[in-house]
Amino acid sequence: MNGSNLAELYRGYIECLNQQDWDNLGAFVGDDVQYNGTHVGLSGYRAMLERDYREIPDLRFNINLLVADAQYVASRLDFNCTPKGMFLGLAVNGKTISFAENVFYQFQNGKIVDVRSVIDKVAVEAQL
């Protein structure tokens, strides 16, 4: 798969998340996916995302920057949302916050197999 095709696949993945189309998550994410060095599997990855949406009902993934090659995607995602309670160990409690996530994905056979995510917690702290 070339970078252009992988970028388009990634955009489909982000749309799947934004629509909370959990039944189709497996079309984008491998069964043995790892998240930040921990094996979570597809079911654990889905559970993590479902929890995120329960805790942040207005969560929406917005691609700010996207770079792709044959196997990897690097993306900067922007968020403007309202967590209901705690977020990243911080008492947000319904305040609208903006922050970014820098995330790197490894793909194999057209599916995400590894995710490395860093969220800008300092930006959140500065808004509280």
Backbone as CSV, one residue per row, in Angstrom:
resi,resn,N_x,N_y,N_z,CA_x,CA_y,CA_z,C_x,C_y,C_z
1,MET,0.861,-1.173,0.000,0.000,0.000,0.000,0.906,1.234,0.000
2,ASN,0.617,2.225,-0.826,1.429,3.433,-0.827,0.878,4.436,0.196
3,GLY,1.644,5.523,0.409,1.264,6.515,1.412,-0.083,7.152,1.152
4,SER,-0.389,7.406,-0.115,-1.668,8.034,-0.455,-2.842,7.119,-0.097
5,ASN,-2.709,5.843,-0.416,-3.760,4.881,-0.077,-3.911,4.724,1.439
6,LEU,-2.763,4.705,2.130,-2.810,4.552,3.581,-3.439,5.788,4.230
7,ALA,-3.155,6.957,3.708,-3.761,8.181,4.233,-5.278,8.138,4.067
8,GLU,-5.738,7.663,2.935,-7.176,7.560,2.695,-7.815,6.530,3.633
9,LEU,-7.134,5.413,3.853,-7.609,4.400,4.794,-7.701,4.998,6.200
10,TYR,-6.701,5.776,6.575,-6.687,6.416,7.888,-7.862,7.386,8.044
11,ARG,-8.160,8.145,7.009,-9.310,9.048,7.060,-10.611,8.263,7.291
12,GLY,-10.711,7.084,6.693,-11.865,6.223,6.930,-11.933,5.758,8.376
13,TYR,-10.777,5.456,8.946,-10.691,5.059,10.355,-11.179,6.192,11.261
14,ILE,-10.725,7.408,10.998,-11.143,8.554,11.808,-12.652,8.773,11.677
15,GLU,-13.187,8.610,10.486,-14.639,8.733,10.298,-15.378,7.654,11.088
16,CYS,-14.829,6.447,11.110,-15.412,5.349,11.894,-15.479,5.742,13.375
17,LEU,-14.393,6.341,13.891,-14.382,6.776,15.290,-15.410,7.873,15.525
18,ASN,-15.434,8.871,14.646,-16.342,9.995,14.844,-17.808,9.588,14.756
19,GLN,-18.098,8.530,14.008,-19.470,8.034,13.927,-19.761,6.977,14.984
20,GLN,-18.735,6.632,15.774,-18.855,5.593,16.796,-19.402,4.303,16.189
21,ASP,-18.878,3.969,15.036,-19.301,2.787,14.284,-18.466,1.581,14.736
22,TRP,-18.666,1.185,15.976,-17.817,0.163,16.605,-17.880,-1.173,15.890
23,ASP,-18.987,-1.505,15.269,-19.101,-2.783,14.568,-18.154,-2.862,13.381
24,ASN,-17.737,-1.710,12.841,-16.815,-1.706,11.701,-15.382,-1.357,12.084
25,LEU,-15.101,-1.217,13.368,-13.754,-0.887,13.814,-12.731,-1.917,13.352
26,GLY,-13.123,-3.184,13.321,-12.238,-4.257,12.893,-11.819,-4.171,11.430
27,ALA,-12.485,-3.362,10.640,-12.067,-3.145,9.255,-10.805,-2.295,9.200
28,PHE,-10.492,-1.596,10.297,-9.349,-0.694,10.341,-8.290,-1.112,11.358
29,VAL,-8.678,-1.866,12.371,-7.791,-2.198,13.486,-7.619,-3.711,13.559
30,GLY,-6.356,-4.144,13.686,-6.056,-5.571,13.762,-6.466,-6.199,15.083
31,ASP,-6.660,-7.498,15.062,-7.085,-8.233,16.256,-6.078,-8.152,17.393
32,ASP,-4.790,-8.019,17.075,-3.733,-8.027,18.084,-3.104,-6.654,18.288
33,VAL,-3.869,-5.589,18.112,-3.347,-4.225,18.192,-2.702,-3.947,19.556
34,GLN,-1.646,-3.155,19.515,-0.992,-2.675,20.722,-1.230,-1.179,20.836
35,TYR,-1.351,-0.708,22.081,-1.540,0.714,22.336,-0.487,1.156,23.354
36,ASN,0.376,2.070,22.947,1.468,2.571,23.786,2.249,1.438,24.448
37,GLY,2.580,0.433,23.652,3.429,-0.659,24.109,2.723,-1.783,24.833
38,THR,1.411,-1.697,24.973,0.650,-2.738,25.668,-0.301,-3.411,24.690
39,HIS,-0.303,-4.741,24.693,-1.243,-5.479,23.862,-2.639,-5.293,24.449
40,VAL,-3.541,-4.703,23.660,-4.920,-4.511,24.117,-5.896,-5.328,23.280
41,GLY,-5.480,-5.711,22.075,-6.369,-6.446,21.188,-7.507,-5.558,20.712
42,LEU,-8.198,-6.027,19.701,-9.300,-5.257,19.132,-10.385,-4.983,20.163
43,SER,-10.725,-5.968,20.977,-11.803,-5.763,21.966,-11.389,-4.738,23.019
44,GLY,-10.146,-4.755,23.450,-9.673,-3.777,24.424,-9.586,-2.385,23.835
45,TYR,-9.188,-2.295,22.567,-9.113,-1.013,21.880,-10.511,-0.414,21.741
46,ARG,-11.446,-1.258,21.359,-12.834,-0.806,21.239,-13.369,-0.353,22.594
47,ALA,-13.103,-1.107,23.642,-13.575,-0.745,24.984,-12.987,0.592,25.425
48,MET,-11.715,0.833,25.095,-11.071,2.103,25.430,-11.787,3.266,24.731
49,LEU,-12.080,3.101,23.447,-12.755,4.155,22.684,-14.186,4.372,23.179
50,GLU,-14.891,3.296,23.467,-16.250,3.433,23.987,-16.247,4.172,25.323
51,ARG,-15.276,3.873,26.181,-15.149,4.569,27.467,-14.870,6.059,27.224
52,ASP,-13.976,6.349,26.275,-13.666,7.748,25.959,-14.934,8.510,25.579
53,TYR,-15.784,7.901,24.766,-17.017,8.575,24.349,-18.039,8.681,25.476
54,ARG,-18.041,7.734,26.398,-18.927,7.857,27.566,-18.475,9.031,28.444
55,GLU,-17.164,9.167,28.613,-16.623,10.212,29.476,-16.557,11.573,28.792
56,ILE,-16.540,11.561,27.436,-16.475,12.805,26.656,-17.522,12.693,25.541
57,PRO,-18.780,12.940,25.842,-19.848,12.712,24.856,-19.704,13.499,23.554
58,ASP,-19.058,14.670,23.584,-18.909,15.468,22.365,-17.537,15.271,21.704
59,LEU,-16.877,14.173,22.020,-15.557,13.873,21.456,-15.633,13.780,19.934
60,ARG,-14.691,14.449,19.283,-14.577,14.394,17.825,-13.108,14.499,17.460
61,PHE,-12.652,13.557,16.630,-11.274,13.508,16.164,-11.156,14.381,14.914
62,ASN,-10.265,15.372,14.949,-10.072,16.294,13.836,-8.615,16.220,13.374
63,ILE,-8.408,15.793,12.157,-7.050,15.675,11.625,-6.518,17.062,11.306
64,ASN,-5.402,17.413,11.940,-4.733,18.675,11.675,-3.556,18.463,10.732
65,LEU,-2.831,17.368,10.933,-1.654,17.052,10.135,-1.634,15.549,9.911
66,LEU,-1.318,15.141,8.704,-1.313,13.721,8.361,-0.160,13.442,7.403
67,VAL,0.707,12.530,7.797,1.821,12.091,6.962,1.761,10.569,6.909
68,ALA,1.859,10.013,5.705,1.752,8.562,5.563,2.784,8.054,4.580
69,ASP,3.309,6.865,4.853,4.126,6.150,3.874,3.502,4.775,3.696
70,ALA,4.250,3.802,3.273,3.684,2.494,2.951,3.202,1.714,4.178
71,GLN,3.749,2.017,5.373,3.426,1.232,6.557,3.020,2.061,7.773
72,TYR,3.334,3.356,7.765,3.114,4.190,8.945,2.287,5.434,8.624
73,VAL,1.527,5.861,9.635,0.821,7.138,9.590,1.228,7.914,10.836
74,ALA,1.564,9.178,10.632,1.781,10.106,11.736,0.712,11.180,11.613
75,SER,0.067,11.485,12.727,-1.032,12.440,12.667,-1.037,13.316,13.908
76,ARG,-1.405,14.553,13.711,-1.693,15.449,14.831,-3.195,15.663,14.799
77,LEU,-3.834,15.253,15.870,-5.285,15.352,15.994,-5.620,16.489,16.952
78,ASP,-6.574,17.305,16.575,-7.025,18.403,17.430,-8.374,18.062,18.030
79,PHE,-8.545,18.469,19.280,-9.786,18.200,20.003,-10.283,19.480,20.660
80,ASN,-11.571,19.659,20.656,-12.262,20.713,21.385,-13.489,20.028,21.961
81,CYS,-13.438,19.708,23.259,-14.476,18.840,23.821,-14.695,19.152,25.292
82,THR,-15.673,18.451,25.864,-16.115,18.728,27.217,-16.181,17.430,28.043
83,PRO,-15.049,17.002,28.614,-15.086,15.811,29.471,-16.004,16.023,30.672
84,LYS,-16.735,14.969,31.044,-17.706,15.084,32.131,-17.048,15.169,33.510
85,GLY,-15.935,14.508,33.701,-15.307,14.470,35.029,-13.812,14.620,34.912
86,MET,-13.113,13.542,35.246,-11.657,13.534,35.198,-11.191,13.258,33.768
87,PHE,-10.087,13.890,33.397,-9.456,13.650,32.102,-7.955,13.787,32.300
88,LEU,-7.224,12.739,31.975,-5.771,12.695,32.159,-5.384,12.977,33.610
89,GLY,-6.247,12.546,34.536,-5.996,12.769,35.955,-6.317,14.172,36.426
90,LEU,-6.959,14.958,35.571,-7.299,16.336,35.902,-8.810,16.479,36.044
91,ALA,-9.252,17.256,37.030,-10.682,17.479,37.247,-11.178,18.528,36.255
92,VAL,-11.614,18.068,35.097,-12.125,18.971,34.067,-13.583,19.320,34.364
93,ASN,-14.362,18.314,34.743,-15.722,18.498,35.241,-16.618,19.386,34.383
94,GLY,-16.705,19.067,33.093,-17.643,19.757,32.220,-17.132,21.030,31.589
95,LYS,-15.874,21.371,31.800,-15.293,22.556,31.155,-14.865,22.176,29.738
96,THR,-15.134,23.030,28.779,-14.700,22.783,27.406,-13.203,23.076,27.297
97,ILE,-12.480,22.127,26.746,-11.027,22.244,26.618,-10.611,21.958,25.179
98,SER,-9.445,22.485,24.828,-8.841,22.216,23.519,-7.442,21.666,23.758
99,PHE,-7.076,20.659,22.971,-5.750,20.059,23.098,-5.441,19.283,21.830
100,ALA,-4.203,18.837,21.738,-3.779,18.054,20.580,-3.231,16.707,21.029
101,GLU,-3.279,15.764,20.115,-2.686,14.447,20.302,-1.765,14.198,19.109
102,ASN,-0.536,13.809,19.406,0.383,13.374,18.361,0.380,11.855,18.412
103,VAL,0.050,11.239,17.297,-0.134,9.787,17.312,0.496,9.165,16.072
104,PHE,1.120,8.026,16.286,1.790,7.280,15.236,1.167,5.890,15.153
105,TYR,0.854,5.475,13.948,0.216,4.177,13.717,1.095,3.335,12.809
106,GLN,1.168,2.064,13.116,1.804,1.113,12.204,0.703,0.232,11.638
107,PHE,0.729,0.060,10.324,-0.254,-0.771,9.625,0.417,-2.026,9.091
108,GLN,-0.308,-3.123,9.122,0.079,-4.370,8.451,-1.169,-4.929,7.784
109,ASN,-1.042,-5.292,6.537,-2.168,-5.844,5.776,-3.404,-4.943,5.842
110,GLY,-3.167,-3.613,5.799,-4.272,-2.673,5.756,-4.975,-2.414,7.074
111,LYS,-4.370,-2.868,8.189,-4.992,-2.650,9.500,-3.970,-2.111,10.489
112,ILE,-4.457,-1.331,11.430,-3.613,-0.774,12.480,-3.203,-1.895,13.433
113,VAL,-1.884,-2.014,13.658,-1.390,-3.035,14.570,-0.662,-2.443,15.772
114,ASP,-0.299,-1.158,15.669,0.413,-0.509,16.771,0.063,0.974,16.771
115,VAL,-0.252,1.501,17.955,-0.600,2.912,18.126,0.290,3.468,19.227
116,ARG,0.931,4.607,18.939,1.757,5.320,19.931,1.200,6.730,20.042
117,SER,0.664,7.066,21.202,-0.076,8.322,21.384,0.527,9.166,22.496
118,VAL,0.634,10.471,22.235,1.052,11.443,23.243,0.050,12.595,23.205
119,ILE,-0.611,12.826,24.325,-1.613,13.892,24.428,-0.990,15.069,25.165
120,ASP,-1.275,16.271,24.695,-0.719,17.499,25.260,-1.450,17.859,26.560
121,LYS,-1.030,17.217,27.643,-1.647,17.441,28.952,-1.370,18.851,29.471
122,VAL,-0.227,19.417,29.135,0.111,20.771,29.575,-0.914,21.779,29.048
123,ALA,-1.359,21.585,27.806,-2.374,22.478,27.234,-3.677,22.394,28.019
124,VAL,-4.041,21.191,28.455,-5.256,21.024,29.251,-5.097,21.703,30.616
125,GLU,-3.963,21.467,31.261,-3.711,22.075,32.573,-3.792,23.596,32.510
126,ALA,-3.289,24.175,31.444,-3.284,25.641,31.301,-4.692,26.224,31.180
127,GLN,-5.660,25.393,30.795,-7.035,25.871,30.626,-7.883,25.695,31.883
128,LEU,-7.353,25.036,32.883,-8.146,24.749,34.085,-7.882,25.736,35.216
